[in-house]
Amino acid sequence: MFNGARLGRGCQLRINALVRLRTVLPPGTLVPIGWIAVGDPPLIAPRERHEDIWAVQRELNFPGYVWGLP
């Protein structure tokens, strides 16, 4: 789990699942083995969907949110 992520009650993160920066998972959400959750509402996708994941992640501004960098 990354900074600012929020998980609702009963969420399940399977082995090697990632919940990216500022992602919000509704109650009962499952992130399968090795998959990535990103955004609010979340996109939950396998790593092979890198371009889709990056399209959401880029807007969440990791350097600015975590380190205060422009």
PQR file of N, CA, C, O and H, with PARSE charges and radii, in Angstrom:
ATOM      1  N   MET A   1       0.844  -1.187   0.000 -0.4000 1.5000
ATOM      2  CA  MET A   1       0.000   0.000   0.000 -0.0000 2.0000
ATOM      3  C   MET A   1       0.883   1.243   0.000  0.5500 1.7000
ATOM      4  O   MET A   1       1.896   1.317   0.696 -0.5500 1.4000
ATOM      5  N   PHE A   2       0.468   2.201  -0.795 -0.4000 1.5000
ATOM      6  CA  PHE A   2       1.203   3.453  -0.908 -0.0000 2.0000
ATOM      7  C   PHE A   2       0.513   4.557  -0.090  0.5500 1.7000
ATOM      8  O   PHE A   2      -0.607   4.388   0.393 -0.5500 1.4000
ATOM      9  H   PHE A   2      -0.355   2.141  -1.361  0.4000 1.0000
ATOM     10  N   ASN A   3       1.204   5.673   0.049 -0.4000 1.5000
ATOM     11  CA  ASN A   3       0.711   6.816   0.815 -0.0000 2.0000
ATOM     12  C   ASN A   3      -0.693   7.218   0.381  0.5500 1.7000
ATOM     13  O   ASN A   3      -0.998   7.271  -0.810 -0.5500 1.4000
ATOM     14  H   ASN A   3       2.113   5.810  -0.343  0.4000 1.0000
ATOM     15  N   GLY A   4      -1.527   7.497   1.352 -0.4000 1.5000
ATOM     16  CA  GLY A   4      -2.854   8.029   1.089 -0.0000 2.0000
ATOM     17  C   GLY A   4      -3.875   7.021   0.601  0.5500 1.7000
ATOM     18  O   GLY A   4      -5.012   7.396   0.314 -0.5500 1.4000
ATOM     19  H   GLY A   4      -1.279   7.454   2.320  0.4000 1.0000
ATOM     20  N   ALA A   5      -3.506   5.749   0.496 -0.4000 1.5000
ATOM     21  CA  ALA A   5      -4.466   4.730   0.075 -0.0000 2.0000
ATOM     22  C   ALA A   5      -5.453   4.469   1.212  0.5500 1.7000
ATOM     23  O   ALA A   5      -5.090   4.511   2.388 -0.5500 1.4000
ATOM     24  H   ALA A   5      -2.583   5.444   0.729  0.4000 1.0000
ATOM     25  N   ARG A   6      -6.707   4.198   0.842 -0.4000 1.5000
ATOM     26  CA  ARG A   6      -7.742   3.898   1.841 -0.0000 2.0000
ATOM     27  C   ARG A   6      -8.487   2.637   1.414  0.5500 1.7000
ATOM     28  O   ARG A   6      -8.923   2.513   0.269 -0.5500 1.4000
ATOM     29  H   ARG A   6      -7.002   4.163  -0.113  0.4000 1.0000
ATOM     30  N   LEU A   7      -8.622   1.717   2.343 -0.4000 1.5000
ATOM     31  CA  LEU A   7      -9.312   0.461   2.081 -0.0000 2.0000
ATOM     32  C   LEU A   7     -10.572   0.390   2.917  0.5500 1.7000
ATOM     33  O   LEU A   7     -10.546   0.639   4.122 -0.5500 1.4000
ATOM     34  H   LEU A   7      -8.268   1.818   3.273  0.4000 1.0000
ATOM     35  N   GLY A   8     -11.676   0.049   2.269 -0.4000 1.5000
ATOM     36  CA  GLY A   8     -12.922  -0.151   2.986 -0.0000 2.0000
ATOM     37  C   GLY A   8     -12.907  -1.464   3.757  0.5500 1.7000
ATOM     38  O   GLY A   8     -12.049  -2.318   3.535 -0.5500 1.4000
ATOM     39  H   GLY A   8     -11.697  -0.152   1.290  0.4000 1.0000
ATOM     40  N   ARG A   9     -13.841  -1.610   4.641 -0.4000 1.5000
ATOM     41  CA  ARG A   9     -13.941  -2.817   5.467 -0.0000 2.0000
ATOM     42  C   ARG A   9     -14.065  -4.058   4.578  0.5500 1.7000
ATOM     43  O   ARG A   9     -14.811  -4.068   3.599 -0.5500 1.4000
ATOM     44  H   ARG A   9     -14.538  -0.916   4.821  0.4000 1.0000
ATOM     45  N   GLY A  10     -13.323  -5.090   4.941 -0.4000 1.5000
ATOM     46  CA  GLY A  10     -13.421  -6.365   4.259 -0.0000 2.0000
ATOM     47  C   GLY A  10     -12.674  -6.469   2.938  0.5500 1.7000
ATOM     48  O   GLY A  10     -12.855  -7.443   2.208 -0.5500 1.4000
ATOM     49  H   GLY A  10     -12.718  -5.082   5.737  0.4000 1.0000
ATOM     50  N   CYS A  11     -11.839  -5.490   2.616 -0.4000 1.5000
ATOM     51  CA  CYS A  11     -11.047  -5.595   1.378 -0.0000 2.0000
ATOM     52  C   CYS A  11     -10.021  -6.714   1.531  0.5500 1.7000
ATOM     53  O   CYS A  11      -9.554  -7.008   2.631 -0.5500 1.4000
ATOM     54  H   CYS A  11     -11.691  -4.698   3.209  0.4000 1.0000
ATOM     55  N   GLN A  12      -9.686  -7.326   0.402 -0.4000 1.5000
ATOM     56  CA  GLN A  12      -8.677  -8.372   0.387 -0.0000 2.0000
ATOM     57  C   GLN A  12      -7.602  -8.027  -0.625  0.5500 1.7000
ATOM     58  O   GLN A  12      -7.889  -7.740  -1.787 -0.5500 1.4000
ATOM     59  H   GLN A  12     -10.066  -7.087  -0.492  0.4000 1.0000
ATOM     60  N   LEU A  13      -6.350  -8.060  -0.164 -0.4000 1.5000
ATOM     61  CA  LEU A  13      -5.200  -7.862  -1.040 -0.0000 2.0000
ATOM     62  C   LEU A  13      -4.472  -9.195  -1.076  0.5500 1.7000
ATOM     63  O   LEU A  13      -3.932  -9.645  -0.066 -0.5500 1.4000
ATOM     64  H   LEU A  13      -6.116  -8.294   0.780  0.4000 1.0000
ATOM     65  N   ARG A  14      -4.460  -9.815  -2.232 -0.4000 1.5000
ATOM     66  CA  ARG A  14      -3.792 -11.107  -2.359 -0.0000 2.0000
ATOM     67  C   ARG A  14      -2.290 -10.903  -2.514  0.5500 1.7000
ATOM     68  O   ARG A  14      -1.830  -9.769  -2.643 -0.5500 1.4000
ATOM     69  H   ARG A  14      -4.899  -9.449  -3.053  0.4000 1.0000
ATOM     70  N   ILE A  15      -1.523 -11.989  -2.503 -0.4000 1.5000
ATOM     71  CA  ILE A  15      -0.061 -11.945  -2.556 -0.0000 2.0000
ATOM     72  C   ILE A  15       0.402 -11.065  -3.726  0.5500 1.7000
ATOM     73  O   ILE A  15      -0.089 -11.193  -4.847 -0.5500 1.4000
ATOM     74  H   ILE A  15      -1.897 -12.911  -2.398  0.4000 1.0000
ATOM     75  N   ASN A  16       1.345 -10.179  -3.443 -0.4000 1.5000
ATOM     76  CA  ASN A  16       1.953  -9.264  -4.421 -0.0000 2.0000
ATOM     77  C   ASN A  16       0.970  -8.277  -5.045  0.5500 1.7000
ATOM     78  O   ASN A  16       1.269  -7.690  -6.085 -0.5500 1.4000
ATOM     79  H   ASN A  16       1.744 -10.074  -2.532  0.4000 1.0000
ATOM     80  N   ALA A  17      -0.175  -8.088  -4.443 -0.4000 1.5000
ATOM     81  CA  ALA A  17      -1.099  -7.044  -4.917 -0.0000 2.0000
ATOM     82  C   ALA A  17      -0.546  -5.686  -4.502  0.5500 1.7000
ATOM     83  O   ALA A  17       0.122  -5.570  -3.475 -0.5500 1.4000
ATOM     84  H   ALA A  17      -0.418  -8.565  -3.599  0.4000 1.0000
ATOM     85  N   LEU A  18      -0.825  -4.659  -5.303 -0.4000 1.5000
ATOM     86  CA  LEU A  18      -0.412  -3.301  -4.985 -0.0000 2.0000
ATOM     87  C   LEU A  18      -1.628  -2.388  -4.951  0.5500 1.7000
ATOM     88  O   LEU A  18      -2.524  -2.486  -5.789 -0.5500 1.4000
ATOM     89  H   LEU A  18      -1.368  -4.753  -6.138  0.4000 1.0000
ATOM     90  N   VAL A  19      -1.641  -1.502  -3.969 -0.4000 1.5000
ATOM     91  CA  VAL A  19      -2.642  -0.440  -3.916 -0.0000 2.0000
ATOM     92  C   VAL A  19      -1.843   0.852  -4.002  0.5500 1.7000
ATOM     93  O   VAL A  19      -1.120   1.220  -3.076 -0.5500 1.4000
ATOM     94  H   VAL A  19      -0.913  -1.423  -3.288  0.4000 1.0000
ATOM     95  N   ARG A  20      -1.988   1.523  -5.125 -0.4000 1.5000
ATOM     96  CA  ARG A  20      -1.171   2.680  -5.424 -0.0000 2.0000
ATOM     97  C   ARG A  20      -1.611   3.924  -4.650  0.5500 1.7000
ATOM     98  O   ARG A  20      -2.644   3.944  -3.980 -0.5500 1.4000
ATOM     99  H   ARG A  20      -2.575   1.224  -5.877  0.4000 1.0000
ATOM    100  N   LEU A  21      -0.796   4.935  -4.774 -0.4000 1.5000
ATOM    101  CA  LEU A  21      -0.967   6.233  -4.151 -0.0000 2.0000
ATOM    102  C   LEU A  21      -2.394   6.755  -4.254  0.5500 1.7000
ATOM    103  O   LEU A  21      -2.970   6.765  -5.342 -0.5500 1.4000
ATOM    104  H   LEU A  21       0.043   4.919  -5.318  0.4000 1.0000
ATOM    105  N   ARG A  22      -2.970   7.190  -3.134 -0.4000 1.5000
ATOM    106  CA  ARG A  22      -4.265   7.872  -3.085 -0.0000 2.0000
ATOM    107  C   ARG A  22      -5.422   7.062  -3.686  0.5500 1.7000
ATOM    108  O   ARG A  22      -6.429   7.632  -4.104 -0.5500 1.4000
ATOM    109  H   ARG A  22      -2.502   7.182  -2.251  0.4000 1.0000
ATOM    110  N   THR A  23      -5.277   5.763  -3.728 -0.4000 1.5000
ATOM    111  CA  THR A  23      -6.336   4.889  -4.240 -0.0000 2.0000
ATOM    112  C   THR A  23      -7.344   4.627  -3.135  0.5500 1.7000
ATOM    113  O   THR A  23      -6.977   4.484  -1.969 -0.5500 1.4000
ATOM    114  H   THR A  23      -4.459   5.299  -3.389  0.4000 1.0000
ATOM    115  N   VAL A  24      -8.614   4.566  -3.505 -0.4000 1.5000
ATOM    116  CA  VAL A  24      -9.682   4.286  -2.544 -0.0000 2.0000
ATOM    117  C   VAL A  24     -10.390   3.017  -2.992  0.5500 1.7000
ATOM    118  O   VAL A  24     -10.948   2.958  -4.088 -0.5500 1.4000
ATOM    119  H   VAL A  24      -8.913   4.682  -4.452  0.4000 1.0000
ATOM    120  N   LEU A  25     -10.360   1.993  -2.126 -0.4000 1.5000
ATOM    121  CA  LEU A  25     -11.041   0.738  -2.416 -0.0000 2.0000
ATOM    122  C   LEU A  25     -12.334   0.671  -1.611  0.5500 1.7000
ATOM    123  O   LEU A  25     -12.305   0.787  -0.386 -0.5500 1.4000
ATOM    124  H   LEU A  25      -9.906   2.041  -1.236  0.4000 1.0000
ATOM    125  N   PRO A  26     -13.466   0.485  -2.285 -0.5600 1.5000
ATOM    126  CA  PRO A  26     -14.738   0.347  -1.577  0.2800 2.0000
ATOM    127  C   PRO A  26     -14.752  -0.919  -0.720  0.5500 1.7000
ATOM    128  O   PRO A  26     -13.962  -1.831  -0.964 -0.5500 1.4000
ATOM    129  N   PRO A  27     -15.628  -0.990   0.271 -0.5600 1.5000
ATOM    130  CA  PRO A  27     -15.726  -2.181   1.114  0.2800 2.0000
ATOM    131  C   PRO A  27     -15.886  -3.443   0.267  0.5500 1.7000
ATOM    132  O   PRO A  27     -16.613  -3.461  -0.727 -0.5500 1.4000
ATOM    133  N   GLY A  28     -15.186  -4.499   0.691 -0.4000 1.5000
ATOM    134  CA  GLY A  28     -15.314  -5.794   0.050 -0.0000 2.0000
ATOM    135  C   GLY A  28     -14.550  -5.978  -1.247  0.5500 1.7000
ATOM    136  O   GLY A  28     -14.706  -7.005  -1.908 -0.5500 1.4000
ATOM    137  H   GLY A  28     -14.596  -4.485   1.498  0.4000 1.0000
ATOM    138  N   THR A  29     -13.724  -5.005  -1.633 -0.4000 1.5000
ATOM    139  CA  THR A  29     -12.975  -5.104  -2.889 -0.0000 2.0000
ATOM    140  C   THR A  29     -11.886  -6.167  -2.776  0.5500 1.7000
ATOM    141  O   THR A  29     -11.239  -6.295  -1.737 -0.5500 1.4000
ATOM    142  H   THR A  29     -13.597  -4.171  -1.096  0.4000 1.0000
ATOM    143  N   LEU A  30     -11.691  -6.922  -3.844 -0.4000 1.5000
ATOM    144  CA  LEU A  30     -10.627  -7.918  -3.942 -0.0000 2.0000
ATOM    145  C   LEU A  30      -9.618  -7.459  -4.982  0.5500 1.7000
ATOM    146  O   LEU A  30      -9.989  -7.131  -6.109 -0.5500 1.4000
ATOM    147  H   LEU A  30     -12.216  -6.818  -4.688  0.4000 1.0000
ATOM    148  N   VAL A  31      -8.337  -7.433  -4.607 -0.4000 1.5000
ATOM    149  CA  VAL A  31      -7.257  -7.181  -5.558 -0.0000 2.0000
ATOM    150  C   VAL A  31      -6.532  -8.520  -5.711  0.5500 1.7000
ATOM    151  O   VAL A  31      -5.859  -8.968  -4.783 -0.5500 1.4000
ATOM    152  H   VAL A  31      -8.035  -7.700  -3.692  0.4000 1.0000
ATOM    153  N   PRO A  32      -6.664  -9.163  -6.883 -0.5600 1.5000
ATOM    154  CA  PRO A  32      -6.106 -10.500  -7.085  0.2800 2.0000
ATOM    155  C   PRO A  32      -4.581 -10.551  -6.979  0.5500 1.7000
ATOM    156  O   PRO A  32      -3.914  -9.517  -6.936 -0.5500 1.4000
ATOM    157  N   ILE A  33      -4.052 -11.757  -6.937 -0.4000 1.5000
ATOM    158  CA  ILE A  33      -2.614 -11.995  -6.845 -0.0000 2.0000
ATOM    159  C   ILE A  33      -1.892 -11.234  -7.958  0.5500 1.7000
ATOM    160  O   ILE A  33      -2.174 -11.417  -9.142 -0.5500 1.4000
ATOM    161  H   ILE A  33      -4.594 -12.596  -6.971  0.4000 1.0000
ATOM    162  N   GLY A  34      -0.949 -10.373  -7.544 -0.4000 1.5000
ATOM    163  CA  GLY A  34      -0.104  -9.664  -8.485 -0.0000 2.0000
ATOM    164  C   GLY A  34      -0.761  -8.518  -9.245  0.5500 1.7000
ATOM    165  O   GLY A  34      -0.117  -7.905 -10.097 -0.5500 1.4000
ATOM    166  H   GLY A  34      -0.720 -10.225  -6.582  0.4000 1.0000
ATOM    167  N   TRP A  35      -2.012  -8.215  -8.964 -0.4000 1.5000
ATOM    168  CA  TRP A  35      -2.706  -7.136  -9.683 -0.0000 2.0000
ATOM    169  C   TRP A  35      -2.462  -5.802  -8.981  0.5500 1.7000
ATOM    170  O   TRP A  35      -1.948  -5.759  -7.863 -0.5500 1.4000
ATOM    171  H   TRP A  35      -2.535  -8.713  -8.272  0.4000 1.0000
ATOM    172  N   ILE A  36      -2.838  -4.719  -9.652 -0.4000 1.5000
ATOM    173  CA  ILE A  36      -2.627  -3.361  -9.152 -0.0000 2.0000
ATOM    174  C   ILE A  36      -3.968  -2.638  -9.094  0.5500 1.7000
ATOM    175  O   ILE A  36      -4.762  -2.699 -10.033 -0.5500 1.4000
ATOM    176  H   ILE A  36      -3.256  -4.753 -10.560  0.4000 1.0000
ATOM    177  N   ALA A  37      -4.205  -1.956  -7.981 -0.4000 1.5000
ATOM    178  CA  ALA A  37      -5.371  -1.089  -7.832 -0.0000 2.0000
ATOM    179  C   ALA A  37      -4.866   0.346  -7.830  0.5500 1.7000
ATOM    180  O   ALA A  37      -3.905   0.679  -7.136 -0.5500 1.4000
ATOM    181  H   ALA A  37      -3.560  -1.907  -7.219  0.4000 1.0000
ATOM    182  N   VAL A  38      -5.534   1.202  -8.627 -0.4000 1.5000
ATOM    183  CA  VAL A  38      -5.093   2.590  -8.719 -0.0000 2.0000
ATOM    184  C   VAL A  38      -6.294   3.485  -8.988  0.5500 1.7000
ATOM    185  O   VAL A  38      -7.127   3.187  -9.845 -0.5500 1.4000
ATOM    186  H   VAL A  38      -6.314   0.931  -9.191  0.4000 1.0000
ATOM    187  N   GLY A  39      -6.371   4.590  -8.242 -0.4000 1.5000
ATOM    188  CA  GLY A  39      -7.381   5.608  -8.502 -0.0000 2.0000
ATOM    189  C   GLY A  39      -8.594   5.553  -7.598  0.5500 1.7000
ATOM    190  O   GLY A  39      -8.705   4.705  -6.712 -0.5500 1.4000
ATOM    191  H   GLY A  39      -5.694   4.832  -7.546  0.4000 1.0000
ATOM    192  N   ASP A  40      -9.507   6.490  -7.852 -0.4000 1.5000
ATOM    193  CA  ASP A  40     -10.758   6.604  -7.114 -0.0000 2.0000
ATOM    194  C   ASP A  40     -11.813   7.159  -8.062  0.5500 1.7000
ATOM    195  O   ASP A  40     -11.829   8.365  -8.310 -0.5500 1.4000
ATOM    196  H   ASP A  40      -9.417   7.179  -8.572  0.4000 1.0000
ATOM    197  N   PRO A  41     -12.679   6.336  -8.592 -0.5600 1.5000
ATOM    198  CA  PRO A  41     -12.851   4.904  -8.327  0.2800 2.0000
ATOM    199  C   PRO A  41     -11.658   4.114  -8.880  0.5500 1.7000
ATOM    200  O   PRO A  41     -11.005   4.546  -9.830 -0.5500 1.4000
ATOM    201  N   PRO A  42     -11.387   2.967  -8.283 -0.5600 1.5000
ATOM    202  CA  PRO A  42     -10.169   2.249  -8.647  0.2800 2.0000
ATOM    203  C   PRO A  42     -10.272   1.481  -9.961  0.5500 1.7000
ATOM    204  O   PRO A  42     -11.310   0.910 -10.297 -0.5500 1.4000
ATOM    205  N   LEU A  43      -9.176   1.489 -10.677 -0.4000 1.5000
ATOM    206  CA  LEU A  43      -8.944   0.554 -11.773 -0.0000 2.0000
ATOM    207  C   LEU A  43      -8.188  -0.599 -11.132  0.5500 1.7000
ATOM    208  O   LEU A  43      -7.161  -0.375 -10.491 -0.5500 1.4000
ATOM    209  H   LEU A  43      -8.333   1.953 -10.404  0.4000 1.0000
ATOM    210  N   ILE A  44      -8.661  -1.801 -11.287 -0.4000 1.5000
ATOM    211  CA  ILE A  44      -7.980  -2.986 -10.754 -0.0000 2.0000
ATOM    212  C   ILE A  44      -7.612  -3.835 -11.959  0.5500 1.7000
ATOM    213  O   ILE A  44      -8.479  -4.355 -12.662 -0.5500 1.4000
ATOM    214  H   ILE A  44      -9.495  -1.982 -11.808  0.4000 1.0000
ATOM    215  N   ALA A  45      -6.295  -3.967 -12.187 -0.4000 1.5000
ATOM    216  CA  ALA A  45      -5.839  -4.562 -13.438 -0.0000 2.0000
ATOM    217  C   ALA A  45      -4.556  -5.358 -13.232  0.5500 1.7000
ATOM    218  O   ALA A  45      -3.813  -5.109 -12.283 -0.5500 1.4000
ATOM    219  H   ALA A  45      -5.591  -3.544 -11.616  0.4000 1.0000
ATOM    220  N   PRO A  46      -4.296  -6.321 -14.127 -0.5600 1.5000
ATOM    221  CA  PRO A  46      -3.015  -7.027 -14.089  0.2800 2.0000
ATOM    222  C   PRO A  46      -1.903  -6.101 -14.564  0.5500 1.7000
ATOM    223  O   PRO A  46      -2.144  -5.137 -15.290 -0.5500 1.4000
ATOM    224  N   ARG A  47      -0.703  -6.404 -14.147 -0.4000 1.5000
ATOM    225  CA  ARG A  47       0.456  -5.571 -14.490 -0.0000 2.0000
ATOM    226  C   ARG A  47       0.630  -5.394 -15.994  0.5500 1.7000
ATOM    227  O   ARG A  47       1.183  -4.386 -16.434 -0.5500 1.4000
ATOM    228  H   ARG A  47      -0.507  -7.187 -13.557  0.4000 1.0000
ATOM    229  N   GLU A  48       0.175  -6.342 -16.777 -0.4000 1.5000
ATOM    230  CA  GLU A  48       0.317  -6.273 -18.229 -0.0000 2.0000
ATOM    231  C   GLU A  48      -0.425  -5.079 -18.832  0.5500 1.7000
ATOM    232  O   GLU A  48      -0.142  -4.680 -19.962 -0.5500 1.4000
ATOM    233  H   GLU A  48      -0.273  -7.161 -16.420  0.4000 1.0000
ATOM    234  N   ARG A  49      -1.363  -4.515 -18.093 -0.4000 1.5000
ATOM    235  CA  ARG A  49      -2.112  -3.339 -18.571 -0.0000 2.0000
ATOM    236  C   ARG A  49      -1.421  -2.044 -18.135  0.5500 1.7000
ATOM    237  O   ARG A  49      -2.068  -1.090 -17.702 -0.5500 1.4000
ATOM    238  H   ARG A  49      -1.593  -4.839 -17.175  0.4000 1.0000
ATOM    239  N   HIS A  50      -0.109  -2.037 -18.258 -0.4000 1.5000
ATOM    240  CA  HIS A  50       0.710  -0.921 -17.790 -0.0000 2.0000
ATOM    241  C   HIS A  50       0.217   0.428 -18.288  0.5500 1.7000
ATOM    242  O   HIS A  50       0.136   1.374 -17.504 -0.5500 1.4000
ATOM    243  H   HIS A  50       0.416  -2.811 -18.610  0.4000 1.0000
ATOM    244  N   GLU A  51      -0.113   0.543 -19.559 -0.4000 1.5000
ATOM    245  CA  GLU A  51      -0.524   1.841 -20.106 -0.0000 2.0000
ATOM    246  C   GLU A  51      -1.811   2.343 -19.452  0.5500 1.7000
ATOM    247  O   GLU A  51      -1.934   3.535 -19.171 -0.5500 1.4000
ATOM    248  H   GLU A  51      -0.047  -0.226 -20.196  0.4000 1.0000
ATOM    249  N   ASP A  52      -2.757   1.460 -19.211 -0.4000 1.5000
ATOM    250  CA  ASP A  52      -4.009   1.848 -18.538 -0.0000 2.0000
ATOM    251  C   ASP A  52      -3.739   2.272 -17.098  0.5500 1.7000
ATOM    252  O   ASP A  52      -4.284   3.267 -16.619 -0.5500 1.4000
ATOM    253  H   ASP A  52      -2.657   0.491 -19.439  0.4000 1.0000
ATOM    254  N   ILE A  53      -2.896   1.509 -16.419 -0.4000 1.5000
ATOM    255  CA  ILE A  53      -2.542   1.819 -15.025 -0.0000 2.0000
ATOM    256  C   ILE A  53      -1.822   3.170 -14.970  0.5500 1.7000
ATOM    257  O   ILE A  53      -2.135   4.008 -14.123 -0.5500 1.4000
ATOM    258  H   ILE A  53      -2.453   0.701 -16.808  0.4000 1.0000
ATOM    259  N   TRP A  54      -0.860   3.380 -15.870 -0.4000 1.5000
ATOM    260  CA  TRP A  54      -0.090   4.622 -15.869 -0.0000 2.0000
ATOM    261  C   TRP A  54      -0.974   5.829 -16.168  0.5500 1.7000
ATOM    262  O   TRP A  54      -0.758   6.905 -15.612 -0.5500 1.4000
ATOM    263  H   TRP A  54      -0.606   2.700 -16.557  0.4000 1.0000
ATOM    264  N   ALA A  55      -1.959   5.662 -17.031 -0.4000 1.5000
ATOM    265  CA  ALA A  55      -2.857   6.772 -17.361 -0.0000 2.0000
ATOM    266  C   ALA A  55      -3.561   7.294 -16.106  0.5500 1.7000
ATOM    267  O   ALA A  55      -3.783   8.498 -15.981 -0.5500 1.4000
ATOM    268  H   ALA A  55      -2.135   4.787 -17.482  0.4000 1.0000
ATOM    269  N   VAL A  56      -3.911   6.409 -15.187 -0.4000 1.5000
ATOM    270  CA  VAL A  56      -4.542   6.813 -13.926 -0.0000 2.0000
ATOM    271  C   VAL A  56      -3.484   7.315 -12.947  0.5500 1.7000
ATOM    272  O   VAL A  56      -3.649   8.369 -12.333 -0.5500 1.4000
ATOM    273  H   VAL A  56      -3.731   5.430 -15.289  0.4000 1.0000
ATOM    274  N   GLN A  57      -2.393   6.555 -12.805 -0.4000 1.5000
ATOM    275  CA  GLN A  57      -1.346   6.877 -11.832 -0.0000 2.0000
ATOM    276  C   GLN A  57      -0.716   8.237 -12.090  0.5500 1.7000
ATOM    277  O   GLN A  57      -0.442   8.979 -11.146 -0.5500 1.4000
ATOM    278  H   GLN A  57      -2.259   5.699 -13.304  0.4000 1.0000
ATOM    279  N   ARG A  58      -0.488   8.570 -13.331 -0.4000 1.5000
ATOM    280  CA  ARG A  58       0.161   9.853 -13.677 -0.0000 2.0000
ATOM    281  C   ARG A  58      -0.608  11.031 -13.081  0.5500 1.7000
ATOM    282  O   ARG A  58      -0.003  11.980 -12.581 -0.5500 1.4000
ATOM    283  H   ARG A  58      -0.710   7.968 -14.098  0.4000 1.0000
ATOM    284  N   GLU A  59      -1.922  10.974 -13.131 -0.4000 1.5000
ATOM    285  CA  GLU A  59      -2.766  12.059 -12.621 -0.0000 2.0000
ATOM    286  C   GLU A  59      -2.725  12.174 -11.093  0.5500 1.7000
ATOM    287  O   GLU A  59      -3.098  13.209 -10.543 -0.5500 1.4000
ATOM    288  H   GLU A  59      -2.414  10.204 -13.536  0.4000 1.0000
ATOM    289  N   LEU A  60      -2.276  11.123 -10.408 -0.4000 1.5000
ATOM    290  CA  LEU A  60      -2.246  11.144  -8.940 -0.0000 2.0000
ATOM    291  C   LEU A  60      -1.000  11.830  -8.382  0.5500 1.7000
ATOM    292  O   LEU A  60      -0.912  12.061  -7.176 -0.5500 1.4000
ATOM    293  H   LEU A  60      -1.972  10.282 -10.855  0.4000 1.0000
ATOM    294  N   ASN A  61      -0.030  12.160  -9.249 -0.4000 1.5000
ATOM    295  CA  ASN A  61       1.117  13.008  -8.897 -0.0000 2.0000
ATOM    296  C   ASN A  61       1.924  12.478  -7.709  0.5500 1.7000
ATOM    297  O   ASN A  61       1.972  13.118  -6.658 -0.5500 1.4000
ATOM    298  H   ASN A  61      -0.101  11.972 -10.229  0.4000 1.0000
ATOM    299  N   PHE A  62       2.553  11.321  -7.869 -0.4000 1.5000
ATOM    300  CA  PHE A  62       3.354  10.715  -6.805 -0.0000 2.0000
ATOM    301  C   PHE A  62       4.407  11.665  -6.247  0.5500 1.7000
ATOM    302  O   PHE A  62       4.437  11.866  -5.033 -0.5500 1.4000
ATOM    303  H   PHE A  62       2.514  10.801  -8.723  0.4000 1.0000
ATOM    304  N   PRO A  63       5.292  12.273  -7.085 -0.5600 1.5000
ATOM    305  CA  PRO A  63       6.338  13.137  -6.511  0.2800 2.0000
ATOM    306  C   PRO A  63       5.776  14.325  -5.722  0.5500 1.7000
ATOM    307  O   PRO A  63       6.319  14.692  -4.681 -0.5500 1.4000
ATOM    308  N   GLY A  64       4.705  14.913  -6.212 -0.4000 1.5000
ATOM    309  CA  GLY A  64       4.122  16.050  -5.518 -0.0000 2.0000
ATOM    310  C   GLY A  64       3.435  15.654  -4.217  0.5500 1.7000
ATOM    311  O   GLY A  64       3.567  16.339  -3.203 -0.5500 1.4000
ATOM    312  H   GLY A  64       4.264  14.615  -7.058  0.4000 1.0000
ATOM    313  N   TYR A  65       2.710  14.556  -4.254 -0.4000 1.5000
ATOM    314  CA  TYR A  65       1.957  14.121  -3.068 -0.0000 2.0000
ATOM    315  C   TYR A  65       2.870  13.585  -1.968  0.5500 1.7000
ATOM    316  O   TYR A  65       2.666  13.891  -0.794 -0.5500 1.4000
ATOM    317  H   TYR A  65       2.603  14.000  -5.078  0.4000 1.0000
ATOM    318  N   VAL A  66       3.864  12.796  -2.332 -0.4000 1.5000
ATOM    319  CA  VAL A  66       4.726  12.148  -1.343 -0.0000 2.0000
ATOM    320  C   VAL A  66       5.853  13.067  -0.882  0.5500 1.7000
ATOM    321  O   VAL A  66       6.123  13.160   0.315 -0.5500 1.4000
ATOM    322  H   VAL A  66       4.030  12.548  -3.286  0.4000 1.0000
ATOM    323  N   TRP A  67       6.514  13.747  -1.821 -0.4000 1.5000
ATOM    324  CA  TRP A  67       7.701  14.533  -1.473 -0.0000 2.0000
ATOM    325  C   TRP A  67       7.525  16.035  -1.647  0.5500 1.7000
ATOM    326  O   TRP A  67       8.449  16.793  -1.352 -0.5500 1.4000
ATOM    327  H   TRP A  67       6.294  13.671  -2.794  0.4000 1.0000
ATOM    328  N   GLY A  68       6.380  16.481  -2.110 -0.4000 1.5000
ATOM    329  CA  GLY A  68       6.160  17.900  -2.296 -0.0000 2.0000
ATOM    330  C   GLY A  68       6.934  18.494  -3.465  0.5500 1.7000
ATOM    331  O   GLY A  68       7.189  19.698  -3.492 -0.5500 1.4000
ATOM    332  H   GLY A  68       5.629  15.866  -2.350  0.4000 1.0000
ATOM    333  N   LEU A  69       7.307  17.664  -4.427 -0.4000 1.5000
ATOM    334  CA  LEU A  69       8.066  18.140  -5.585 -0.0000 2.0000
ATOM    335  C   LEU A  69       7.123  18.553  -6.709  0.5500 1.7000
ATOM    336  O   LEU A  69       6.038  17.991  -6.853 -0.5500 1.4000
ATOM    337  H   LEU A  69       7.100  16.686  -4.405  0.4000 1.0000
ATOM    338  N   PRO A  70       7.541  19.542  -7.509 -0.5600 1.5000
ATOM    339  CA  PRO A  70       6.685  19.968  -8.642  0.2800 2.0000
ATOM    340  C   PRO A  70       6.658  18.895  -9.735  0.5500 1.7000
ATOM    341  O   PRO A  70       5.997  19.072 -10.758 -0.5500 1.4000
TER
END
